[in-house]
Structures are given as structure tokens and as C-alpha cells.
Amino acid sequence: MDERVIGRSGQRASVVGLGTWQLGADWGDVDEKEALSVLQAAVESGVTFFDTADVYGDGRSEQTIATFLRGRPELDIFVATKMGRRVDQIPENYVLDNFRAWNDRSRRNLGVDRLDLVQLHCPPTPVYSTDEVFDALDTLVEEERIAHYGVSVETCEEALTAIARPGVASVQIILNPFRMKPLREVLPAAREAGVGIIARVPLASGLLSGKYTKDTVFPANDHRTYNRHGESFDQGETFSGVDYESGVEAAVEFAALAPGGFTPAQLALRWIIQQPGVTTVIPGARSPEQARANAAAAALPDLSDETLAAIQDLYDRRIKDQVENRW
């Protein structure tokens, strides 16, 4: 699989990575054997980038990755984790002593001396403008607790603030055919600054897979049930902030745009891969089959100008007014 450089880090990541939120929590019950099978299928398909977080299953996702990589020294996998969501979301918690404690816990969970990439995990907006926060992150690099740092953001404005910081290697942001606003300013600014872009929620929590109907019922412990209106965390993380019923209707139209040989999910992933400035896209997977199908999007041909225009038209007509004023 093709690889791209993760911004200022100089490290490389497969253009399709693996998001591992599903392997920790918030997507229904998780079977460890199945989780390990997903990781194996992804690696066999050419994936070299795993994205996780200390809050996914309260460390379970990190520990599962460690279990998988233990005994596989031949694998060259870049693991990005995140920190900050296990405490009250107030700027005062984003200080060096907490960073050290959080990083030490993640290092234990992942079984490594130094973390490849640590991202602030969608912290309160003022954190992105606080010099002391980035001084603390620089200290973690100097102490060799982490190799590089980045941020995960909710809004384009947060992304632009972070990109201006000289030590930020990457910005993780929601980007998909139902969330196009980052294309206008964020991706060009990242390219200019040499900052990597990690595209998350690429399938709009599964909407863009075309598998759901208005009658689909998700488990009670799935965020697509309990966070549909932002009850537990930012609403934009669930279905990209799109109203579920209208999103299902738009997804039907989106699926009809898939060229021959593409699934709707692969259409969404291929669209993201083609956007200038994207480093890697990190779909999650609940099964080995999903992991393989997602990775296969990297080898599909570029979408035609006609298909790209049709996707843009769909977004403009059905989605844009729902999401652009918030994120």
C-alpha cells in the first residue's frame, strides 16, 4: 500500500490506516479474539498505521494493540495514541504533570518506552491557544516519552490554530463526503505548513457504508444510540453531526454514485484519499472482512471528475447546511 509522510514527523503511514475506537468501547460489545483478528487482517492488507486513545475502553484498545504487536518484531507499525479525555474537560487539566502521568500510562498499555505520536484528544478550545500546553509537549519530546505530537480537533478553527504551532506534526479532523468544510482552509494550510492530516470518521459512523435504514437499531452501549444528539460528547463524532434520518436518505443517493467495483464505503474512502493534503484515513472495522475491504480502497482507481462533482452536489444539497455552521 502507498505510504505518505506524517507532516513534520518525517515518519510514514499507509494511506489507509486503522482506527481502533471500535476495539475499545462505544460500538457495542467487543470480543478480544475478533479484535486481534481485525488487526491481523489490516496488517496483511498493507496497513502500517494504527490510531488509538487512552480513553478507548479506558486503555483496552491500547492494550489490545500491545498484545497484537508483542512477538511480532518484524512489523513496522506506527501507533498514534491520544490523551486528555479521561479527566474533566477544563483547560486547567492540560498541564505537564498530567501529561507525564497520561503518557506513562499509555506507554505501559502499549508496552513501549517512547510513544510514536501523541495527540491532544479534542481538548477545550482555549487549550490550542495556550503556550504552556505546547511547551509541555515539547518537554515530553525532550524527555523521550514521546517522539512527536499532534492534535485531534472538532472544528476547522481549532485545526487552523494548531497548524500555526511549529511543533505540531499532525492534525486529526473529521473529513468525509458528509463533512467537506476542511477542504477549503484546513487542508491547504496544513500543506503549506508541512502538517500531516489524519482523516477520521471517514464513513460518518457507518452512514456512508449504505448499510443502515431508518429502522436500524444500534445497541444501547453504542454511541450511535446514546450520543446521537451530543449527550455524552461532541455530536459531530456521531454520524458526523448529520441528522440520522436525513443522513440515511442522503446515503442512499451517495451509494448510487459508486462506480463499478466500488462499495459505498470504498467510494467514501477513495474520495478522502484523493483530497490533496490528506496523509492517511483511519476507518474502523468490527470484522476482518471490513478491515480488508477498507484497505482495498487504497488500490482502487481515482474517481472521475464526474463522480467528484456528483458527490459535491449531493453534499451541497443535503448536508452542508446541517454541519458547516458548527464545525
Contacts in CASP RR format, 6 or more apart in sequence:
PFRMAT RR
TARGET T0000
AUTHOR 0000-0000-0000
METHOD contacts of the structure
MODEL  1
MDERVIGRSGQRASVVGLGTWQLGADWGDVDEKEALSVLQAAVESGVTFF
DTADVYGDGRSEQTIATFLRGRPELDIFVATKMGRRVDQIPENYVLDNFR
AWNDRSRRNLGVDRLDLVQLHCPPTPVYSTDEVFDALDTLVEEERIAHYG
VSVETCEEALTAIARPGVASVQIILNPFRMKPLREVLPAAREAGVGIIAR
VPLASGLLSGKYTKDTVFPANDHRTYNRHGESFDQGETFSGVDYESGVEA
AVEFAALAPGGFTPAQLALRWIIQQPGVTTVIPGARSPEQARANAAAAAL
PDLSDETLAAIQDLYDRRIKDQVENRW
1 14 0 8 1.000
1 15 0 8 1.000
1 16 0 8 1.000
1 45 0 8 1.000
1 46 0 8 1.000
1 47 0 8 1.000
1 48 0 8 1.000
1 295 0 8 1.000
1 298 0 8 1.000
1 299 0 8 1.000
2 14 0 8 1.000
2 15 0 8 1.000
2 298 0 8 1.000
3 12 0 8 1.000
3 13 0 8 1.000
3 14 0 8 1.000
3 15 0 8 1.000
3 48 0 8 1.000
4 12 0 8 1.000
4 13 0 8 1.000
4 15 0 8 1.000
4 278 0 8 1.000
4 279 0 8 1.000
4 280 0 8 1.000
5 11 0 8 1.000
5 12 0 8 1.000
5 196 0 8 1.000
5 279 0 8 1.000
6 12 0 8 1.000
6 13 0 8 1.000
6 78 0 8 1.000
6 117 0 8 1.000
6 148 0 8 1.000
6 169 0 8 1.000
6 170 0 8 1.000
6 196 0 8 1.000
6 198 0 8 1.000
6 279 0 8 1.000
6 280 0 8 1.000
7 169 0 8 1.000
7 170 0 8 1.000
7 194 0 8 1.000
7 195 0 8 1.000
7 196 0 8 1.000
7 279 0 8 1.000
8 148 0 8 1.000
8 167 0 8 1.000
8 168 0 8 1.000
8 169 0 8 1.000
8 194 0 8 1.000
8 195 0 8 1.000
8 196 0 8 1.000
9 117 0 8 1.000
9 147 0 8 1.000
9 148 0 8 1.000
9 169 0 8 1.000
9 170 0 8 1.000
10 169 0 8 1.000
11 78 0 8 1.000
11 116 0 8 1.000
11 117 0 8 1.000
11 147 0 8 1.000
11 148 0 8 1.000
12 48 0 8 1.000
12 78 0 8 1.000
13 48 0 8 1.000
13 49 0 8 1.000
13 78 0 8 1.000
13 279 0 8 1.000
13 280 0 8 1.000
14 46 0 8 1.000
14 47 0 8 1.000
14 48 0 8 1.000
14 49 0 8 1.000
14 280 0 8 1.000
14 295 0 8 1.000
14 298 0 8 1.000
15 273 0 8 1.000
15 278 0 8 1.000
15 279 0 8 1.000
15 280 0 8 1.000
15 281 0 8 1.000
15 298 0 8 1.000
16 47 0 8 1.000
16 269 0 8 1.000
16 273 0 8 1.000
16 280 0 8 1.000
16 281 0 8 1.000
16 283 0 8 1.000
16 294 0 8 1.000
16 295 0 8 1.000
16 297 0 8 1.000
16 298 0 8 1.000
17 42 0 8 1.000
17 47 0 8 1.000
17 48 0 8 1.000
17 49 0 8 1.000
17 50 0 8 1.000
17 51 0 8 1.000
17 280 0 8 1.000
17 281 0 8 1.000
17 282 0 8 1.000
17 283 0 8 1.000
17 295 0 8 1.000
18 38 0 8 1.000
18 39 0 8 1.000
18 42 0 8 1.000
18 47 0 8 1.000
18 49 0 8 1.000
18 50 0 8 1.000
18 51 0 8 1.000
18 282 0 8 1.000
18 283 0 8 1.000
18 284 0 8 1.000
18 285 0 8 1.000
18 291 0 8 1.000
18 294 0 8 1.000
19 50 0 8 1.000
19 51 0 8 1.000
19 52 0 8 1.000
19 200 0 8 1.000
19 282 0 8 1.000
19 283 0 8 1.000
19 284 0 8 1.000
19 285 0 8 1.000
20 39 0 8 1.000
20 50 0 8 1.000
20 51 0 8 1.000
20 52 0 8 1.000
20 56 0 8 1.000
20 61 0 8 1.000
20 64 0 8 1.000
20 65 0 8 1.000
20 284 0 8 1.000
21 27 0 8 1.000
21 52 0 8 1.000
21 53 0 8 1.000
21 56 0 8 1.000
21 61 0 8 1.000
21 284 0 8 1.000
22 30 0 8 1.000
22 38 0 8 1.000
22 284 0 8 1.000
22 285 0 8 1.000
22 286 0 8 1.000
23 30 0 8 1.000
23 35 0 8 1.000
23 38 0 8 1.000
23 39 0 8 1.000
23 52 0 8 1.000
23 56 0 8 1.000
23 60 0 8 1.000
23 61 0 8 1.000
23 64 0 8 1.000
23 65 0 8 1.000
24 30 0 8 1.000
24 35 0 8 1.000
24 56 0 8 1.000
24 57 0 8 1.000
24 59 0 8 1.000
24 60 0 8 1.000
24 61 0 8 1.000
24 64 0 8 1.000
25 56 0 8 1.000
25 57 0 8 1.000
25 58 0 8 1.000
25 60 0 8 1.000
25 61 0 8 1.000
25 221 0 8 1.000
26 56 0 8 1.000
26 57 0 8 1.000
26 221 0 8 1.000
26 222 0 8 1.000
26 223 0 8 1.000
27 222 0 8 1.000
27 223 0 8 1.000
27 224 0 8 1.000
27 286 0 8 1.000
28 218 0 8 1.000
28 219 0 8 1.000
28 221 0 8 1.000
28 222 0 8 1.000
29 219 0 8 1.000
29 221 0 8 1.000
30 60 0 8 1.000
32 64 0 8 1.000
32 67 0 8 1.000
34 286 0 8 1.000
34 287 0 8 1.000
35 64 0 8 1.000
36 64 0 8 1.000
36 67 0 8 1.000
36 68 0 8 1.000
37 287 0 8 1.000
37 288 0 8 1.000
38 285 0 8 1.000
38 286 0 8 1.000
38 287 0 8 1.000
38 288 0 8 1.000
38 290 0 8 1.000
38 291 0 8 1.000
39 50 0 8 1.000
39 64 0 8 1.000
39 65 0 8 1.000
39 68 0 8 1.000
39 291 0 8 1.000
40 68 0 8 1.000
40 288 0 8 1.000
41 285 0 8 1.000
41 288 0 8 1.000
41 289 0 8 1.000
41 291 0 8 1.000
41 292 0 8 1.000
42 50 0 8 1.000
42 285 0 8 1.000
42 291 0 8 1.000
42 292 0 8 1.000
42 294 0 8 1.000
42 295 0 8 1.000
43 75 0 8 1.000
43 77 0 8 1.000
44 292 0 8 1.000
45 291 0 8 1.000
45 292 0 8 1.000
45 295 0 8 1.000
45 296 0 8 1.000
46 295 0 8 1.000
47 291 0 8 1.000
47 295 0 8 1.000
48 76 0 8 1.000
48 77 0 8 1.000
48 78 0 8 1.000
49 77 0 8 1.000
49 78 0 8 1.000
49 80 0 8 1.000
49 280 0 8 1.000
49 282 0 8 1.000
50 65 0 8 1.000
50 77 0 8 1.000
50 78 0 8 1.000
50 79 0 8 1.000
50 80 0 8 1.000
51 80 0 8 1.000
51 81 0 8 1.000
51 172 0 8 1.000
51 198 0 8 1.000
51 200 0 8 1.000
51 282 0 8 1.000
52 61 0 8 1.000
52 62 0 8 1.000
52 65 0 8 1.000
52 79 0 8 1.000
52 80 0 8 1.000
52 81 0 8 1.000
52 82 0 8 1.000
53 61 0 8 1.000
53 62 0 8 1.000
53 81 0 8 1.000
53 82 0 8 1.000
53 83 0 8 1.000
53 85 0 8 1.000
53 121 0 8 1.000
54 62 0 8 1.000
54 81 0 8 1.000
54 82 0 8 1.000
54 83 0 8 1.000
54 84 0 8 1.000
54 85 0 8 1.000
54 86 0 8 1.000
54 102 0 8 1.000
54 105 0 8 1.000
54 106 0 8 1.000
54 109 0 8 1.000
54 121 0 8 1.000
55 82 0 8 1.000
55 84 0 8 1.000
55 85 0 8 1.000
55 86 0 8 1.000
55 121 0 8 1.000
56 62 0 8 1.000
58 86 0 8 1.000
59 109 0 8 1.000
62 81 0 8 1.000
62 106 0 8 1.000
62 109 0 8 1.000
62 110 0 8 1.000
63 109 0 8 1.000
63 110 0 8 1.000
65 79 0 8 1.000
65 110 0 8 1.000
66 109 0 8 1.000
66 110 0 8 1.000
66 111 0 8 1.000
66 112 0 8 1.000
69 75 0 8 1.000
69 77 0 8 1.000
69 79 0 8 1.000
70 111 0 8 1.000
78 116 0 8 1.000
78 117 0 8 1.000
79 110 0 8 1.000
79 112 0 8 1.000
79 115 0 8 1.000
79 116 0 8 1.000
79 117 0 8 1.000
80 116 0 8 1.000
80 117 0 8 1.000
80 118 0 8 1.000
80 119 0 8 1.000
80 170 0 8 1.000
80 198 0 8 1.000
81 106 0 8 1.000
81 110 0 8 1.000
81 115 0 8 1.000
81 117 0 8 1.000
81 118 0 8 1.000
81 119 0 8 1.000
82 118 0 8 1.000
82 119 0 8 1.000
82 120 0 8 1.000
82 121 0 8 1.000
82 152 0 8 1.000
83 99 0 8 1.000
83 102 0 8 1.000
83 103 0 8 1.000
83 106 0 8 1.000
83 118 0 8 1.000
83 119 0 8 1.000
83 120 0 8 1.000
83 121 0 8 1.000
84 93 0 8 1.000
84 94 0 8 1.000
84 98 0 8 1.000
84 102 0 8 1.000
84 120 0 8 1.000
84 121 0 8 1.000
84 123 0 8 1.000
85 121 0 8 1.000
85 122 0 8 1.000
86 102 0 8 1.000
87 93 0 8 1.000
87 98 0 8 1.000
89 123 0 8 1.000
89 124 0 8 1.000
90 124 0 8 1.000
91 123 0 8 1.000
91 124 0 8 1.000
91 126 0 8 1.000
91 127 0 8 1.000
91 130 0 8 1.000
94 120 0 8 1.000
94 123 0 8 1.000
94 124 0 8 1.000
94 127 0 8 1.000
94 130 0 8 1.000
94 133 0 8 1.000
94 136 0 8 1.000
95 132 0 8 1.000
95 133 0 8 1.000
95 136 0 8 1.000
96 136 0 8 1.000
96 139 0 8 1.000
96 140 0 8 1.000
99 136 0 8 1.000
99 137 0 8 1.000
99 140 0 8 1.000
100 140 0 8 1.000
100 143 0 8 1.000
100 145 0 8 1.000
103 115 0 8 1.000
103 118 0 8 1.000
103 140 0 8 1.000
103 145 0 8 1.000
103 146 0 8 1.000
104 145 0 8 1.000
106 115 0 8 1.000
106 118 0 8 1.000
107 113 0 8 1.000
107 114 0 8 1.000
107 115 0 8 1.000
107 145 0 8 1.000
113 144 0 8 1.000
114 144 0 8 1.000
114 145 0 8 1.000
114 146 0 8 1.000
114 147 0 8 1.000
115 145 0 8 1.000
115 146 0 8 1.000
115 147 0 8 1.000
116 146 0 8 1.000
116 147 0 8 1.000
116 148 0 8 1.000
117 146 0 8 1.000
117 147 0 8 1.000
117 148 0 8 1.000
117 149 0 8 1.000
117 150 0 8 1.000
117 169 0 8 1.000
117 170 0 8 1.000
118 137 0 8 1.000
118 140 0 8 1.000
118 146 0 8 1.000
118 148 0 8 1.000
118 149 0 8 1.000
118 150 0 8 1.000
119 149 0 8 1.000
119 150 0 8 1.000
119 151 0 8 1.000
119 152 0 8 1.000
119 170 0 8 1.000
119 172 0 8 1.000
120 127 0 8 1.000
120 133 0 8 1.000
120 137 0 8 1.000
120 149 0 8 1.000
120 150 0 8 1.000
120 151 0 8 1.000
120 152 0 8 1.000
121 152 0 8 1.000
122 152 0 8 1.000
122 153 0 8 1.000
122 154 0 8 1.000
122 233 0 8 1.000
122 234 0 8 1.000
123 151 0 8 1.000
125 155 0 8 1.000
125 157 0 8 1.000
125 158 0 8 1.000
127 133 0 8 1.000
128 151 0 8 1.000
128 153 0 8 1.000
128 158 0 8 1.000
128 161 0 8 1.000
128 162 0 8 1.000
129 161 0 8 1.000
134 165 0 8 1.000
134 167 0 8 1.000
134 168 0 8 1.000
137 146 0 8 1.000
137 149 0 8 1.000
137 150 0 8 1.000
137 167 0 8 1.000
138 167 0 8 1.000
140 146 0 8 1.000
140 149 0 8 1.000
141 147 0 8 1.000
141 148 0 8 1.000
141 149 0 8 1.000
148 169 0 8 1.000
148 170 0 8 1.000
149 167 0 8 1.000
149 168 0 8 1.000
149 169 0 8 1.000
150 162 0 8 1.000
150 168 0 8 1.000
150 169 0 8 1.000
150 170 0 8 1.000
150 171 0 8 1.000
150 172 0 8 1.000
151 158 0 8 1.000
151 159 0 8 1.000
151 162 0 8 1.000
151 168 0 8 1.000
151 170 0 8 1.000
151 171 0 8 1.000
151 172 0 8 1.000
152 171 0 8 1.000
152 172 0 8 1.000
152 173 0 8 1.000
152 198 0 8 1.000
152 200 0 8 1.000
153 159 0 8 1.000
153 162 0 8 1.000
153 171 0 8 1.000
153 172 0 8 1.000
153 173 0 8 1.000
154 174 0 8 1.000
154 234 0 8 1.000
154 236 0 8 1.000
154 237 0 8 1.000
154 327 0 8 1.000
155 326 0 8 1.000
155 327 0 8 1.000
156 173 0 8 1.000
156 181 0 8 1.000
156 182 0 8 1.000
156 184 0 8 1.000
156 185 0 8 1.000
156 186 0 8 1.000
156 327 0 8 1.000
159 171 0 8 1.000
159 173 0 8 1.000
159 182 0 8 1.000
159 186 0 8 1.000
159 189 0 8 1.000
159 190 0 8 1.000
160 185 0 8 1.000
160 186 0 8 1.000
160 189 0 8 1.000
162 168 0 8 1.000
162 171 0 8 1.000
163 171 0 8 1.000
163 186 0 8 1.000
163 189 0 8 1.000
163 190 0 8 1.000
163 193 0 8 1.000
163 195 0 8 1.000
164 193 0 8 1.000
168 195 0 8 1.000
169 195 0 8 1.000
169 196 0 8 1.000
170 195 0 8 1.000
170 196 0 8 1.000
170 197 0 8 1.000
170 198 0 8 1.000
170 279 0 8 1.000
171 186 0 8 1.000
171 190 0 8 1.000
171 195 0 8 1.000
171 196 0 8 1.000
171 197 0 8 1.000
171 198 0 8 1.000
172 197 0 8 1.000
172 198 0 8 1.000
172 199 0 8 1.000
172 200 0 8 1.000
172 282 0 8 1.000
173 182 0 8 1.000
173 186 0 8 1.000
173 197 0 8 1.000
173 198 0 8 1.000
173 199 0 8 1.000
173 200 0 8 1.000
174 182 0 8 1.000
174 199 0 8 1.000
174 200 0 8 1.000
174 201 0 8 1.000
174 236 0 8 1.000
174 237 0 8 1.000
174 240 0 8 1.000
174 327 0 8 1.000
175 182 0 8 1.000
175 183 0 8 1.000
175 197 0 8 1.000
175 199 0 8 1.000
175 200 0 8 1.000
175 201 0 8 1.000
175 202 0 8 1.000
175 272 0 8 1.000
175 275 0 8 1.000
175 278 0 8 1.000
175 281 0 8 1.000
176 199 0 8 1.000
176 201 0 8 1.000
176 202 0 8 1.000
176 203 0 8 1.000
176 204 0 8 1.000
176 208 0 8 1.000
176 240 0 8 1.000
176 268 0 8 1.000
176 271 0 8 1.000
176 272 0 8 1.000
177 208 0 8 1.000
177 254 0 8 1.000
177 267 0 8 1.000
177 268 0 8 1.000
177 271 0 8 1.000
177 311 0 8 1.000
177 314 0 8 1.000
177 315 0 8 1.000
178 204 0 8 1.000
178 207 0 8 1.000
178 208 0 8 1.000
178 240 0 8 1.000
178 242 0 8 1.000
178 247 0 8 1.000
178 250 0 8 1.000
178 315 0 8 1.000
178 319 0 8 1.000
178 323 0 8 1.000
179 201 0 8 1.000
179 204 0 8 1.000
179 240 0 8 1.000
179 319 0 8 1.000
179 323 0 8 1.000
179 327 0 8 1.000
180 312 0 8 1.000
180 315 0 8 1.000
180 320 0 8 1.000
181 323 0 8 1.000
181 324 0 8 1.000
181 327 0 8 1.000
182 197 0 8 1.000
183 275 0 8 1.000
186 197 0 8 1.000
187 197 0 8 1.000
187 275 0 8 1.000
187 276 0 8 1.000
187 277 0 8 1.000
187 278 0 8 1.000
189 195 0 8 1.000
190 196 0 8 1.000
190 197 0 8 1.000
190 277 0 8 1.000
191 276 0 8 1.000
191 277 0 8 1.000
196 277 0 8 1.000
196 279 0 8 1.000
197 277 0 8 1.000
197 278 0 8 1.000
197 279 0 8 1.000
198 279 0 8 1.000
198 280 0 8 1.000
198 281 0 8 1.000
198 282 0 8 1.000
199 272 0 8 1.000
199 275 0 8 1.000
199 278 0 8 1.000
199 280 0 8 1.000
199 281 0 8 1.000
199 282 0 8 1.000
200 281 0 8 1.000
200 282 0 8 1.000
201 236 0 8 1.000
201 237 0 8 1.000
201 240 0 8 1.000
202 208 0 8 1.000
202 268 0 8 1.000
202 269 0 8 1.000
202 272 0 8 1.000
202 281 0 8 1.000
202 282 0 8 1.000
202 283 0 8 1.000
203 209 0 8 1.000
203 265 0 8 1.000
203 268 0 8 1.000
203 269 0 8 1.000
203 283 0 8 1.000
204 239 0 8 1.000
204 240 0 8 1.000
204 242 0 8 1.000
204 247 0 8 1.000
204 251 0 8 1.000
204 268 0 8 1.000
205 223 0 8 1.000
205 224 0 8 1.000
205 237 0 8 1.000
205 238 0 8 1.000
205 239 0 8 1.000
205 240 0 8 1.000
206 212 0 8 1.000
206 239 0 8 1.000
206 265 0 8 1.000
207 239 0 8 1.000
207 240 0 8 1.000
207 242 0 8 1.000
207 244 0 8 1.000
207 247 0 8 1.000
207 248 0 8 1.000
207 250 0 8 1.000
207 251 0 8 1.000
208 251 0 8 1.000
208 254 0 8 1.000
208 264 0 8 1.000
208 265 0 8 1.000
208 267 0 8 1.000
208 268 0 8 1.000
209 251 0 8 1.000
209 263 0 8 1.000
209 264 0 8 1.000
209 265 0 8 1.000
209 268 0 8 1.000
210 251 0 8 1.000
210 252 0 8 1.000
210 254 0 8 1.000
210 255 0 8 1.000
210 264 0 8 1.000
210 265 0 8 1.000
212 248 0 8 1.000
212 251 0 8 1.000
213 248 0 8 1.000
214 244 0 8 1.000
214 245 0 8 1.000
214 248 0 8 1.000
218 224 0 8 1.000
218 225 0 8 1.000
219 225 0 8 1.000
220 226 0 8 1.000
223 232 0 8 1.000
223 233 0 8 1.000
223 237 0 8 1.000
223 238 0 8 1.000
224 238 0 8 1.000
224 239 0 8 1.000
226 232 0 8 1.000
227 233 0 8 1.000
227 235 0 8 1.000
227 237 0 8 1.000
227 238 0 8 1.000
228 235 0 8 1.000
228 238 0 8 1.000
228 239 0 8 1.000
228 244 0 8 1.000
229 235 0 8 1.000
230 236 0 8 1.000
230 238 0 8 1.000
235 241 0 8 1.000
235 326 0 8 1.000
236 323 0 8 1.000
236 326 0 8 1.000
236 327 0 8 1.000
239 247 0 8 1.000
240 323 0 8 1.000
241 322 0 8 1.000
241 323 0 8 1.000
241 326 0 8 1.000
241 327 0 8 1.000
242 250 0 8 1.000
242 319 0 8 1.000
242 322 0 8 1.000
242 323 0 8 1.000
243 322 0 8 1.000
246 318 0 8 1.000
246 322 0 8 1.000
247 318 0 8 1.000
247 319 0 8 1.000
249 318 0 8 1.000
250 314 0 8 1.000
250 318 0 8 1.000
250 319 0 8 1.000
251 264 0 8 1.000
253 314 0 8 1.000
253 318 0 8 1.000
254 264 0 8 1.000
254 267 0 8 1.000
254 268 0 8 1.000
254 311 0 8 1.000
254 314 0 8 1.000
255 264 0 8 1.000
255 267 0 8 1.000
257 267 0 8 1.000
257 307 0 8 1.000
257 310 0 8 1.000
257 311 0 8 1.000
257 314 0 8 1.000
258 264 0 8 1.000
258 266 0 8 1.000
258 267 0 8 1.000
259 267 0 8 1.000
259 303 0 8 1.000
259 304 0 8 1.000
259 307 0 8 1.000
261 300 0 8 1.000
262 270 0 8 1.000
262 300 0 8 1.000
263 293 0 8 1.000
265 283 0 8 1.000
265 293 0 8 1.000
265 294 0 8 1.000
265 297 0 8 1.000
266 293 0 8 1.000
266 294 0 8 1.000
266 296 0 8 1.000
266 297 0 8 1.000
266 300 0 8 1.000
267 303 0 8 1.000
267 307 0 8 1.000
269 281 0 8 1.000
269 283 0 8 1.000
269 294 0 8 1.000
269 297 0 8 1.000
269 298 0 8 1.000
270 297 0 8 1.000
270 300 0 8 1.000
270 302 0 8 1.000
270 303 0 8 1.000
271 303 0 8 1.000
271 308 0 8 1.000
271 311 0 8 1.000
272 278 0 8 1.000
272 281 0 8 1.000
273 281 0 8 1.000
273 297 0 8 1.000
273 298 0 8 1.000
274 302 0 8 1.000
274 303 0 8 1.000
274 308 0 8 1.000
283 294 0 8 1.000
284 290 0 8 1.000
284 291 0 8 1.000
284 294 0 8 1.000
285 291 0 8 1.000
285 294 0 8 1.000
303 311 0 8 1.000
END
